[in-house]
């Protein structure tokens, strides 16, 4: 299983890559493999402030729909436009082309509460 060391992780299986004051957010390799073939990503919070652990969208696989939880409070400034045409990018490249949103970080202290790669790996058992 791919768990990049440079990222932070939530207990809800989202990852965060910090780029200045912006968090790039997606779901982990583990999450996408558990969901199976992703057929639709519905994120309608662009331009909105979303609190940490609040739902910022949903992701639909062949057999299920799952909520997406914000790992850090922030304003969603961009939704990955490529997912509208090819939601399977989340399956193919969850840490690259399959990112979900970019958000301006409101409280950098919240990053301290996220899991390291080792802690996330351990949480998976």
PyMOL commands that place a pseudoatom at each C-alpha (Angstrom):
pseudoatom trace, name=CA, resn=UNK, resi=1, chain=A, elem=C, hetatm=0, pos=[0.000, 0.000, 0.000]
pseudoatom trace, name=CA, resn=UNK, resi=2, chain=A, elem=C, hetatm=0, pos=[1.257, 3.453, -0.943]
pseudoatom trace, name=CA, resn=UNK, resi=3, chain=A, elem=C, hetatm=0, pos=[1.448, 5.914, 2.003]
pseudoatom trace, name=CA, resn=UNK, resi=4, chain=A, elem=C, hetatm=0, pos=[3.760, 8.811, 1.066]
pseudoatom trace, name=CA, resn=UNK, resi=5, chain=A, elem=C, hetatm=0, pos=[5.849, 9.946, 4.055]
pseudoatom trace, name=CA, resn=UNK, resi=6, chain=A, elem=C, hetatm=0, pos=[5.653, 13.658, 3.212]
pseudoatom trace, name=CA, resn=UNK, resi=7, chain=A, elem=C, hetatm=0, pos=[1.864, 13.855, 3.585]
pseudoatom trace, name=CA, resn=UNK, resi=8, chain=A, elem=C, hetatm=0, pos=[-0.395, 14.201, 6.632]
pseudoatom trace, name=CA, resn=UNK, resi=9, chain=A, elem=C, hetatm=0, pos=[-3.425, 11.936, 7.088]
pseudoatom trace, name=CA, resn=UNK, resi=10, chain=A, elem=C, hetatm=0, pos=[-6.832, 12.055, 8.761]
pseudoatom trace, name=CA, resn=UNK, resi=11, chain=A, elem=C, hetatm=0, pos=[-8.508, 9.198, 10.596]
pseudoatom trace, name=CA, resn=UNK, resi=12, chain=A, elem=C, hetatm=0, pos=[-11.175, 9.437, 7.848]
pseudoatom trace, name=CA, resn=UNK, resi=13, chain=A, elem=C, hetatm=0, pos=[-8.616, 8.456, 5.150]
pseudoatom trace, name=CA, resn=UNK, resi=14, chain=A, elem=C, hetatm=0, pos=[-8.015, 11.878, 3.612]
pseudoatom trace, name=CA, resn=UNK, resi=15, chain=A, elem=C, hetatm=0, pos=[-4.477, 13.089, 2.923]
pseudoatom trace, name=CA, resn=UNK, resi=16, chain=A, elem=C, hetatm=0, pos=[-3.082, 16.633, 3.015]
pseudoatom trace, name=CA, resn=UNK, resi=17, chain=A, elem=C, hetatm=0, pos=[-0.119, 18.102, 1.159]
pseudoatom trace, name=CA, resn=UNK, resi=18, chain=A, elem=C, hetatm=0, pos=[0.770, 21.580, 2.433]
pseudoatom trace, name=CA, resn=UNK, resi=19, chain=A, elem=C, hetatm=0, pos=[1.847, 24.108, -0.205]
pseudoatom trace, name=CA, resn=UNK, resi=20, chain=A, elem=C, hetatm=0, pos=[2.429, 27.412, 1.606]
pseudoatom trace, name=CA, resn=UNK, resi=21, chain=A, elem=C, hetatm=0, pos=[-0.954, 28.324, 3.141]
pseudoatom trace, name=CA, resn=UNK, resi=22, chain=A, elem=C, hetatm=0, pos=[-2.867, 25.941, 0.869]
pseudoatom trace, name=CA, resn=UNK, resi=23, chain=A, elem=C, hetatm=0, pos=[-3.793, 22.349, 1.638]
pseudoatom trace, name=CA, resn=UNK, resi=24, chain=A, elem=C, hetatm=0, pos=[-4.131, 19.993, -1.318]
pseudoatom trace, name=CA, resn=UNK, resi=25, chain=A, elem=C, hetatm=0, pos=[-6.551, 17.266, -0.195]
pseudoatom trace, name=CA, resn=UNK, resi=26, chain=A, elem=C, hetatm=0, pos=[-7.433, 13.841, -1.532]
pseudoatom trace, name=CA, resn=UNK, resi=27, chain=A, elem=C, hetatm=0, pos=[-8.313, 10.347, -0.348]
pseudoatom trace, name=CA, resn=UNK, resi=28, chain=A, elem=C, hetatm=0, pos=[-5.700, 7.737, 0.448]
pseudoatom trace, name=CA, resn=UNK, resi=29, chain=A, elem=C, hetatm=0, pos=[-4.714, 4.743, -1.623]
pseudoatom trace, name=CA, resn=UNK, resi=30, chain=A, elem=C, hetatm=0, pos=[-6.312, 2.572, 1.080]
pseudoatom trace, name=CA, resn=UNK, resi=31, chain=A, elem=C, hetatm=0, pos=[-9.607, 4.494, 0.834]
pseudoatom trace, name=CA, resn=UNK, resi=32, chain=A, elem=C, hetatm=0, pos=[-9.815, 4.300, -2.958]
pseudoatom trace, name=CA, resn=UNK, resi=33, chain=A, elem=C, hetatm=0, pos=[-9.065, 0.573, -2.908]
pseudoatom trace, name=CA, resn=UNK, resi=34, chain=A, elem=C, hetatm=0, pos=[-11.772, -0.027, -0.287]
pseudoatom trace, name=CA, resn=UNK, resi=35, chain=A, elem=C, hetatm=0, pos=[-14.305, 1.979, -2.323]
pseudoatom trace, name=CA, resn=UNK, resi=36, chain=A, elem=C, hetatm=0, pos=[-13.550, 0.234, -5.601]
pseudoatom trace, name=CA, resn=UNK, resi=37, chain=A, elem=C, hetatm=0, pos=[-14.211, 1.791, -8.999]
pseudoatom trace, name=CA, resn=UNK, resi=38, chain=A, elem=C, hetatm=0, pos=[-15.009, 5.480, -8.489]
pseudoatom trace, name=CA, resn=UNK, resi=39, chain=A, elem=C, hetatm=0, pos=[-17.666, 6.735, -10.890]
pseudoatom trace, name=CA, resn=UNK, resi=40, chain=A, elem=C, hetatm=0, pos=[-18.540, 10.228, -9.587]
pseudoatom trace, name=CA, resn=UNK, resi=41, chain=A, elem=C, hetatm=0, pos=[-17.123, 12.926, -7.332]
pseudoatom trace, name=CA, resn=UNK, resi=42, chain=A, elem=C, hetatm=0, pos=[-19.592, 15.547, -6.047]
pseudoatom trace, name=CA, resn=UNK, resi=43, chain=A, elem=C, hetatm=0, pos=[-17.992, 18.572, -4.416]
pseudoatom trace, name=CA, resn=UNK, resi=44, chain=A, elem=C, hetatm=0, pos=[-20.106, 21.730, -4.335]
pseudoatom trace, name=CA, resn=UNK, resi=45, chain=A, elem=C, hetatm=0, pos=[-18.256, 23.633, -1.590]
pseudoatom trace, name=CA, resn=UNK, resi=46, chain=A, elem=C, hetatm=0, pos=[-15.934, 25.662, -3.843]
pseudoatom trace, name=CA, resn=UNK, resi=47, chain=A, elem=C, hetatm=0, pos=[-15.653, 29.189, -2.444]
pseudoatom trace, name=CA, resn=UNK, resi=48, chain=A, elem=C, hetatm=0, pos=[-16.984, 28.125, 0.950]
pseudoatom trace, name=CA, resn=UNK, resi=49, chain=A, elem=C, hetatm=0, pos=[-15.351, 27.928, 4.354]
pseudoatom trace, name=CA, resn=UNK, resi=50, chain=A, elem=C, hetatm=0, pos=[-15.492, 24.349, 5.610]
pseudoatom trace, name=CA, resn=UNK, resi=51, chain=A, elem=C, hetatm=0, pos=[-14.754, 23.427, 9.230]
pseudoatom trace, name=CA, resn=UNK, resi=52, chain=A, elem=C, hetatm=0, pos=[-12.358, 20.652, 10.165]
pseudoatom trace, name=CA, resn=UNK, resi=53, chain=A, elem=C, hetatm=0, pos=[-14.120, 17.255, 10.032]
pseudoatom trace, name=CA, resn=UNK, resi=54, chain=A, elem=C, hetatm=0, pos=[-17.165, 18.737, 8.227]
pseudoatom trace, name=CA, resn=UNK, resi=55, chain=A, elem=C, hetatm=0, pos=[-18.367, 17.115, 5.004]
pseudoatom trace, name=CA, resn=UNK, resi=56, chain=A, elem=C, hetatm=0, pos=[-17.050, 18.901, 1.904]
pseudoatom trace, name=CA, resn=UNK, resi=57, chain=A, elem=C, hetatm=0, pos=[-18.471, 16.538, -0.720]
pseudoatom trace, name=CA, resn=UNK, resi=58, chain=A, elem=C, hetatm=0, pos=[-19.177, 12.939, -1.600]
pseudoatom trace, name=CA, resn=UNK, resi=59, chain=A, elem=C, hetatm=0, pos=[-17.454, 10.288, -3.646]
pseudoatom trace, name=CA, resn=UNK, resi=60, chain=A, elem=C, hetatm=0, pos=[-19.458, 7.610, -5.436]
pseudoatom trace, name=CA, resn=UNK, resi=61, chain=A, elem=C, hetatm=0, pos=[-18.196, 4.168, -6.301]
pseudoatom trace, name=CA, resn=UNK, resi=62, chain=A, elem=C, hetatm=0, pos=[-20.080, 1.408, -8.101]
pseudoatom trace, name=CA, resn=UNK, resi=63, chain=A, elem=C, hetatm=0, pos=[-21.494, 0.007, -4.842]
pseudoatom trace, name=CA, resn=UNK, resi=64, chain=A, elem=C, hetatm=0, pos=[-21.490, 2.905, -2.369]
pseudoatom trace, name=CA, resn=UNK, resi=65, chain=A, elem=C, hetatm=0, pos=[-21.436, 6.660, -1.735]
pseudoatom trace, name=CA, resn=UNK, resi=66, chain=A, elem=C, hetatm=0, pos=[-19.094, 8.036, 0.939]
pseudoatom trace, name=CA, resn=UNK, resi=67, chain=A, elem=C, hetatm=0, pos=[-18.828, 11.452, 2.537]
pseudoatom trace, name=CA, resn=UNK, resi=68, chain=A, elem=C, hetatm=0, pos=[-15.577, 13.379, 2.235]
pseudoatom trace, name=CA, resn=UNK, resi=69, chain=A, elem=C, hetatm=0, pos=[-14.410, 14.996, 5.492]
pseudoatom trace, name=CA, resn=UNK, resi=70, chain=A, elem=C, hetatm=0, pos=[-12.277, 18.149, 5.645]
pseudoatom trace, name=CA, resn=UNK, resi=71, chain=A, elem=C, hetatm=0, pos=[-8.990, 17.335, 7.416]
pseudoatom trace, name=CA, resn=UNK, resi=72, chain=A, elem=C, hetatm=0, pos=[-8.275, 21.024, 8.212]
pseudoatom trace, name=CA, resn=UNK, resi=73, chain=A, elem=C, hetatm=0, pos=[-10.524, 24.080, 8.385]
pseudoatom trace, name=CA, resn=UNK, resi=74, chain=A, elem=C, hetatm=0, pos=[-10.276, 26.202, 5.281]
pseudoatom trace, name=CA, resn=UNK, resi=75, chain=A, elem=C, hetatm=0, pos=[-11.828, 27.897, 2.302]
pseudoatom trace, name=CA, resn=UNK, resi=76, chain=A, elem=C, hetatm=0, pos=[-12.151, 25.587, -0.692]
pseudoatom trace, name=CA, resn=UNK, resi=77, chain=A, elem=C, hetatm=0, pos=[-10.463, 27.555, -3.469]
pseudoatom trace, name=CA, resn=UNK, resi=78, chain=A, elem=C, hetatm=0, pos=[-10.387, 24.903, -6.195]
pseudoatom trace, name=CA, resn=UNK, resi=79, chain=A, elem=C, hetatm=0, pos=[-12.023, 21.599, -7.028]
pseudoatom trace, name=CA, resn=UNK, resi=80, chain=A, elem=C, hetatm=0, pos=[-9.989, 19.338, -9.300]
pseudoatom trace, name=CA, resn=UNK, resi=81, chain=A, elem=C, hetatm=0, pos=[-11.562, 20.032, -12.719]
pseudoatom trace, name=CA, resn=UNK, resi=82, chain=A, elem=C, hetatm=0, pos=[-10.209, 16.802, -14.252]
pseudoatom trace, name=CA, resn=UNK, resi=83, chain=A, elem=C, hetatm=0, pos=[-12.463, 14.684, -12.019]
pseudoatom trace, name=CA, resn=UNK, resi=84, chain=A, elem=C, hetatm=0, pos=[-15.612, 15.837, -13.828]
pseudoatom trace, name=CA, resn=UNK, resi=85, chain=A, elem=C, hetatm=0, pos=[-14.470, 14.014, -16.968]
pseudoatom trace, name=CA, resn=UNK, resi=86, chain=A, elem=C, hetatm=0, pos=[-12.524, 11.193, -15.316]
pseudoatom trace, name=CA, resn=UNK, resi=87, chain=A, elem=C, hetatm=0, pos=[-13.380, 10.406, -11.670]
pseudoatom trace, name=CA, resn=UNK, resi=88, chain=A, elem=C, hetatm=0, pos=[-11.328, 7.211, -11.980]
pseudoatom trace, name=CA, resn=UNK, resi=89, chain=A, elem=C, hetatm=0, pos=[-8.204, 9.399, -11.609]
pseudoatom trace, name=CA, resn=UNK, resi=90, chain=A, elem=C, hetatm=0, pos=[-8.805, 8.968, -7.868]
pseudoatom trace, name=CA, resn=UNK, resi=91, chain=A, elem=C, hetatm=0, pos=[-8.303, 5.205, -8.336]
pseudoatom trace, name=CA, resn=UNK, resi=92, chain=A, elem=C, hetatm=0, pos=[-5.389, 5.503, -10.756]
pseudoatom trace, name=CA, resn=UNK, resi=93, chain=A, elem=C, hetatm=0, pos=[-3.377, 8.245, -9.006]
pseudoatom trace, name=CA, resn=UNK, resi=94, chain=A, elem=C, hetatm=0, pos=[-4.852, 9.126, -5.580]
pseudoatom trace, name=CA, resn=UNK, resi=95, chain=A, elem=C, hetatm=0, pos=[-1.827, 11.221, -4.503]
pseudoatom trace, name=CA, resn=UNK, resi=96, chain=A, elem=C, hetatm=0, pos=[-1.283, 12.949, -7.848]
pseudoatom trace, name=CA, resn=UNK, resi=97, chain=A, elem=C, hetatm=0, pos=[-3.798, 13.634, -10.629]
pseudoatom trace, name=CA, resn=UNK, resi=98, chain=A, elem=C, hetatm=0, pos=[-6.633, 12.321, -8.418]
pseudoatom trace, name=CA, resn=UNK, resi=99, chain=A, elem=C, hetatm=0, pos=[-6.460, 15.107, -5.809]
pseudoatom trace, name=CA, resn=UNK, resi=100, chain=A, elem=C, hetatm=0, pos=[-9.891, 16.467, -4.809]
pseudoatom trace, name=CA, resn=UNK, resi=101, chain=A, elem=C, hetatm=0, pos=[-9.645, 20.084, -3.578]
pseudoatom trace, name=CA, resn=UNK, resi=102, chain=A, elem=C, hetatm=0, pos=[-7.272, 22.882, -2.680]
pseudoatom trace, name=CA, resn=UNK, resi=103, chain=A, elem=C, hetatm=0, pos=[-8.184, 24.876, 0.428]
pseudoatom trace, name=CA, resn=UNK, resi=104, chain=A, elem=C, hetatm=0, pos=[-6.702, 27.949, 2.092]
pseudoatom trace, name=CA, resn=UNK, resi=105, chain=A, elem=C, hetatm=0, pos=[-5.710, 26.795, 5.576]
pseudoatom trace, name=CA, resn=UNK, resi=106, chain=A, elem=C, hetatm=0, pos=[-7.497, 28.767, 8.321]
pseudoatom trace, name=CA, resn=UNK, resi=107, chain=A, elem=C, hetatm=0, pos=[-5.682, 27.309, 11.348]
pseudoatom trace, name=CA, resn=UNK, resi=108, chain=A, elem=C, hetatm=0, pos=[-2.253, 25.811, 10.812]
pseudoatom trace, name=CA, resn=UNK, resi=109, chain=A, elem=C, hetatm=0, pos=[-2.351, 24.330, 14.328]
pseudoatom trace, name=CA, resn=UNK, resi=110, chain=A, elem=C, hetatm=0, pos=[-4.906, 21.782, 13.078]
pseudoatom trace, name=CA, resn=UNK, resi=111, chain=A, elem=C, hetatm=0, pos=[-2.176, 20.208, 10.942]
pseudoatom trace, name=CA, resn=UNK, resi=112, chain=A, elem=C, hetatm=0, pos=[-0.446, 19.110, 14.153]
pseudoatom trace, name=CA, resn=UNK, resi=113, chain=A, elem=C, hetatm=0, pos=[-3.420, 16.885, 14.989]
pseudoatom trace, name=CA, resn=UNK, resi=114, chain=A, elem=C, hetatm=0, pos=[-3.196, 14.927, 11.736]
pseudoatom trace, name=CA, resn=UNK, resi=115, chain=A, elem=C, hetatm=0, pos=[-1.450, 11.577, 11.466]
pseudoatom trace, name=CA, resn=UNK, resi=116, chain=A, elem=C, hetatm=0, pos=[2.025, 10.992, 10.077]
pseudoatom trace, name=CA, resn=UNK, resi=117, chain=A, elem=C, hetatm=0, pos=[2.445, 8.284, 7.438]
pseudoatom trace, name=CA, resn=UNK, resi=118, chain=A, elem=C, hetatm=0, pos=[3.675, 5.866, 10.129]
pseudoatom trace, name=CA, resn=UNK, resi=119, chain=A, elem=C, hetatm=0, pos=[0.709, 6.654, 12.405]
pseudoatom trace, name=CA, resn=UNK, resi=120, chain=A, elem=C, hetatm=0, pos=[-1.721, 6.254, 9.512]
pseudoatom trace, name=CA, resn=UNK, resi=121, chain=A, elem=C, hetatm=0, pos=[-0.142, 2.909, 8.547]
pseudoatom trace, name=CA, resn=UNK, resi=122, chain=A, elem=C, hetatm=0, pos=[-0.481, 1.774, 12.168]
pseudoatom trace, name=CA, resn=UNK, resi=123, chain=A, elem=C, hetatm=0, pos=[-4.155, 2.855, 12.272]
pseudoatom trace, name=CA, resn=UNK, resi=124, chain=A, elem=C, hetatm=0, pos=[-4.881, 0.517, 9.367]
pseudoatom trace, name=CA, resn=UNK, resi=125, chain=A, elem=C, hetatm=0, pos=[-3.724, -2.439, 11.465]
for i in range(1, 125): cmd.bond("trace and resi %d" % i, "trace and resi %d" % (i + 1))
show_as sticks, trace
zoom trace
